[in-house]
């Protein structure tokens, strides 16, 4: 069965974006960027592939899910298909599907949708963001890959916005960089339900 992988940058205090939704304060340090291009090329927007020397973004994903707030920055610069190399599902109750044919607009329950998507044949699914969607989908997250940045910001978009409901993960791998970034790879704990 396919896995849902939440791959995201985070601050030390658990925020994935500024209060306005922007992740622009996260630097792309050369040591980290080299690792990400080599290991996670599919997580770079299609329009940035040339800039990072990505010819064919092969990897473990063939689809992604994202919330409307994560999709909005691309729309603001006129890009309606930010990850054209993947099947893109955008959860929104306000976007008319016919206006955005390059992505699949989903206005139903994210949990039920992702459960069905995981049962279909294919590669793994990237949970691209944001915090509200991640909060709803946390019970379905099979792996959590955090690019933990050495910043404390105080407020912003949380990693997973939800009521108190602990979900345990086990550490699978760590990779630290001179820039202070640590990539932490977690899998859902075996005893998690």
MARNUFI-598178 format. One line per 10 residues: number of its first residue (from 1); their letters; for each residue x negated, y negated, z negated of N, C-alpha, C. Coordinates in steps of 0.02 Angstrom, whole numbers. Each point is the difference from the previous one (the first is absolute). Example, Ala and Ser with C-alpha at 12.3 -4.5 7.8 and 13.67 -1.06 7.14 Angstrom:
! MARNUFI-598178
1> AS> -660:284:-390:45:-59:0:-45:-60:0 | 18:-53:36:-42:-59:-3:39:-55:-37
***
This chain:
! MARNUFI-598178
1> XXXXXXXXXX> -42:59:0:42:-59:0:-45:-62:0 | 25:-53:33:-37:-63:3:-4:-31:-70 | -51:-41:-9:-9:-35:-63:12:-74:10 | 25:-32:-52:5:-73:-3:-60:-25:-38 | -41:-42:32:-62:-25:-28:6:-76:-9 | -4:-22:-61:1:-72:-14:-73:-23:-1 | -20:-32:54:-68:-25:10:3:-76:-1 | -31:-31:-51:11:-72:-10:-58:-30:-40 | -12:-65:12:-47:-38:-41:35:-25:-62 | -36:-2:-55:29:-23:-63:-52:-39:-40
11> XXXXXXXXXX> 25:-43:-44:-43:-35:-48:-7:45:-62 | -45:-19:-44:-8:37:-63:63:0:-42 | 40:-54:6:61:-4:-39:62:22:39 | -10:38:55:55:35:32:42:-39:50 | -29:-51:32:38:-38:50:-29:13:70 | 46:8:49:-21:15:69:4:-61:45 | 26:-55:-25:5:-61:39:11:-58:-48 | -10:-60:25:13:-62:-38:75:-8:-10 | 21:-47:-42:72:-10:-10:38:-15:65 | -34:-30:49:34:-14:64:-2:60:48
21> XXXXXXXXXX> -27:57:-23:-2:60:41:-64:7:41 | -44:-49:-3:-61:1:40:-54:43:-33 | -32:44:40:-57:37:-26:-67:-32:19 | 3:-62:24:-59:-32:29:-57:-12:-49 | 12:3:-65:-54:-12:-48:-46:61:-6 | 22:58:26:-44:59:-1:-53:-8:54 | -63:0:-19:-52:-8:51:-11:66:38 | -26:-7:60:-22:59:38:-76:1:-2 | -27:25:-56:-72:3:-7:-28:51:49 | -58:-15:30:-28:44:52:-7:73:-21
31> XXXXXXXXXX> -23:13:-62:-9:70:-21:66:38:-3 | 52:-34:-24:66:32:-5:30:7:70 | -6:-52:40:29:1:68:-28:58:40 | -65:10:-4:-32:56:37:31:67:-21 | 9:9:-65:31:61:-25:72:7:24 | 38:-53:-3:70:2:20:8:14:75 | -42:-31:40:3:12:73:-17:73:15 | -49:28:-35:-20:69:12:51:50:-26 | 34:-15:-55:43:49:-32:75:-14:6 | 19:-62:10:71:-19:2:14:-47:58
41> XXXXXXXXXX> -23:16:62:10:-47:56:73:-12:16 | 44:47:-15:71:-8:15:32:-54:-43 | -31:-19:-54:29:-49:-45:-18:-72:20 | -35:-8:56:-13:-67:26:54:-16:52 | 26:-60:0:50:-18:51:-29:9:70 | 43:19:46:-21:14:69:-36:-60:30 | 25:-61:-12:-30:-59:30:-71:-14:-26 | -20:32:-56:-66:-11:-29:-50:54:19 | 21:50:38:-45:56:16:-63:-23:36 | 7:-44:48:-59:-24:37:-50:-35:-46
51> XXXXXXXXXX> 26:-40:-46:-43:-37:-47:-42:46:-43 | 28:59:-16:-36:47:-44:-31:59:38 | 2:-2:66:-31:52:41:37:67:-4 | 64:-2:-10:41:61:-3:27:14:70 | -24:56:30:24:18:67:65:39:-3 | -2:55:-35:60:42:-8:9:12:-75 | 50:-29:-29:9:6:-72:28:68:-20 | -43:51:0:23:66:-19:-6:9:-76 | 42:42:-27:-2:13:-72:59:42:-21 | 18:-7:-61:50:46:-28:72:-24:8
61> XXXXXXXXXX> 11:-62:21:68:-27:6:26:0:72 | 65:11:8:32:-14:64:60:-46:-8 | 13:-19:-63:57:-44:-14:-15:-42:-62 | 36:-55:-6:-5:-41:-60:69:-26:-18 | 8:-13:-64:60:-33:-25:-22:-64:-35 | 39:-52:10:-15:-64:-33:64:-37:-14 | -4:-45:-48:57:-42:-16:1:-62:44 | 55:-34:-3:9:-61:40:-53:-53:-16 | -16:-9:-64:-50:-50:-19:-69:17:28 | -16:63:7:-64:21:29:0:-13:76
71> XXXXXXXXXX> 57:7:31:7:-10:72:0:-74:18 | 24:-43:-43:8:-71:14:-63:-37:24 | -59:11:-31:-59:-37:24:-15:12:74 | 10:61:24:-10:13:71:51:-38:42 | 63:0:-22:52:-36:37:-15:-74:3 | -27:-27:-54:-15:-72:-1:-53:-21:51 | -42:47:21:-50:-16:51:18:30:68 | 64:21:6:25:23:64:-15:73:17 | -20:40:-49:-15:71:12:58:41:-27 | 35:34:46:57:41:-21:-18:73:-11
81> XXXXXXXXXX> -60:19:20:-23:69:-9:-72:0:-26 | -9:-15:-65:-67:-8:-27:-43:64:2 | 32:57:-4:-36:64:0:27:43:58 | -9:-25:60:28:33:59:-26:70:11 | -56:16:-29:-30:67:6:35:52:-45 | 47:-22:-41:38:44:-44:75:-11:11 | 41:48:-20:72:-10:-2:14:-42:-62 | 32:-57:9:9:-48:-54:73:-3:-22 | 12:10:-65:67:-5:-29:0:-60:-47 | 45:-46:11:5:-61:-41:67:2:-36
91> XXXXXXXXXX> -2:-2:-67:61:0:-39:26:-72:-7 | 59:-11:28:29:-67:-2:75:5:10 | 37:-40:-39:72:-3:9:20:-61:42 | -49:-42:17:17:-61:36:-27:-4:71 | -51:39:17:-27:-2:69:44:40:47 | 23:-30:55:39:38:49:-46:47:39 | 14:65:-1:-44:49:33:-13:-16:74 | 49:-24:35:-7:-15:71:-50:-55:14 | -13:-43:-49:-48:-55:9:-72:22:-7 | -12:60:-26:-67:24:-13:-7:72:24
101> XXXXXXXXXX> 2:11:66:0:68:26:-66:38:-10 | -54:-35:-15:-65:34:-9:-6:35:-67 | 44:-17:-47:1:32:-65:69:29:-12 | 5:43:-48:65:29:-17:23:-33:-65 | 54:-38:4:28:-34:-58:44:50:-37 | -11:6:-65:38:47:-42:36:-41:-52 | 67:7:-4:36:-38:-51:31:46:-53 | -20:63:0:27:48:-49:-45:8:-59 | 14:51:-39:-37:15:-61:-70:23:17 | -52:-36:-23:-69:19:16:-19:70:-24
111> XXXXXXXXXX> 22:20:-58:-19:65:-27:27:56:44 | 64:-3:16:30:52:43:-33:0:69 | -13:-60:26:-31:-4:66:-69:32:0 | -41:-16:-50:-67:27:-3:1:76:-13 | 45:23:-41:6:72:-11:13:36:66 | 45:-27:39:15:30:66:-60:-5:46 | -33:-57:0:-59:-10:43:-56:50:-18 | -8:13:-65:-52:47:-22:15:72:23 | 64:15:9:19:68:22:-10:9:75 | -5:-54:37:-9:5:73:-73:17:16
121> XXXXXXXXXX> -11:31:58:-69:14:20:-39:-64:13 | -64:2:-14:-42:-59:13:-55:-5:-50 | -40:-52:8:-55:-14:-46:28:-38:-61 | -45:-20:-45:21:-34:-61:27:-70:15 | 34:-27:-50:34:-65:6:-33:-49:-47 | -17:-58:27:-32:-52:-40:53:-47:-29 | 2:-6:-66:40:-51:-32:-42:-63:0 | 17:-45:45:-40:-60:13:16:-56:-50 | 57:1:-29:18:-51:-49:72:-20:10 | 22:-41:-42:-30:-34:-56:24:26:-67
131> XXXXXXXXXX> -5:-42:-49:12:21:-69:70:23:-14 | 50:-33:30:69:22:-11:12:69:30 | -22:9:62:9:64:34:-40:54:-36 | -61:-15:-20:-41:49:-36:33:20:-66 | 31:-47:-33:36:16:-62:57:49:12 | 36:-10:54:55:46:17:-26:69:20 | -56:0:36:-26:63:28:-50:36:-45 | -16:-28:-58:-51:30:-43:12:75:-13 | 61:23:-11:10:71:-10:-19:43:60 | -4:-30:58:-17:37:61:-74:-6:19
141> XXXXXXXXXX> -38:-41:-35:-70:-10:17:-40:61:-20 | -34:30:49:-41:60:-11:-72:-18:-16 | -24:-54:31:-68:-24:-13:0:-76:-6 | -43:-24:-42:-8:-72:-12:-74:-16:12 | -13:-43:48:-69:-20:15:-4:-75:-11 | -34:-19:-54:-6:-70:-19:-69:-27:19 | 1:-56:35:-62:-39:10:0:-51:-56 | -29:19:-57:2:-41:-60:-52:-56:5 | 24:-61:2:-42:-59:8:-15:-32:-67 | -60:-27:-10:-20:-27:-65:28:-69:-13
151> XXXXXXXXXX> 66:-5:0:35:-64:-13:55:12:-51 | 10:-49:-42:59:-3:-43:36:-64:22 | 63:7:22:35:-58:28:58:-24:-42 | 26:39:-46:51:-24:-45:72:10:23 | 13:-7:64:68:10:26:-4:13:75 | 55:23:26:3:15:72:48:58:12 | -10:34:56:41:58:17:-30:61:-34 | 39:33:-44:-28:57:-36:-10:61:45 | -44:43:-21:-14:63:36:64:40:12 | 42:4:-51:64:35:6:50:-33:-48
161> XXXXXXXXXX> 47:-36:28:50:-35:-40:57:47:-16 | 5:19:-63:54:46:-21:6:-2:-76 | 53:31:-24:10:7:-71:-55:44:-29 | -11:-3:-65:-49:42:-32:19:73:11 | -45:37:33:12:70:17:-67:30:20 | -40:25:-47:-67:23:15:-2:56:51 | -46:-7:48:-14:52:49:-75:14:-3 | -18:62:-13:-70:18:-10:-33:21:65 | -61:-24:9:-42:19:57:-67:25:-27 | -33:43:38:-67:23:-21:-52:-27:48
171> XXXXXXXXXX> -56:-19:-27:-54:-28:40:-32:54:42 | -6:-13:66:-29:48:46:-71:-22:21 | -8:-65:10:-65:-25:25:-6:-74:-15 | -62:-22:-11:-14:-72:-6:-58:-17:45 | 0:-62:21:-55:-26:41:-9:-73:-20 | -58:-18:-25:-13:-69:-20:-46:-33:49 | 5:-66:3:-38:-41:47:-35:-56:-37 | -55:-24:30:-38:-55:-31:42:-62:-11 | 51:-10:40:44:-58:-6:43:2:-62 | 2:58:-34:42:7:-59:65:36:14
181> XXXXXXXXXX> 16:11:63:60:37:18:-11:74:-15 | 52:32:-25:-1:72:-12:61:29:36 | -11:50:43:55:35:32:15:61:-42 | 61:2:-27:22:54:-43:52:42:36 | -11:64:4:46:45:35:32:45:-52 | 66:-5:-5:39:40:-48:49:44:38 | 16:57:-31:53:44:25:52:6:-56 | 61:13:20:52:10:-50:-20:58:-45 | 7:-10:-64:-18:52:-48:46:60:9 | -26:59:-9:38:62:11:62:3:-44
191> XXX> -4:-29:-60:58:4:-45:50:-56:11 | -14:-45:50:46:-55:13:61:26:37 | 57:-30:-14:62:24:31:26:-42:53
***
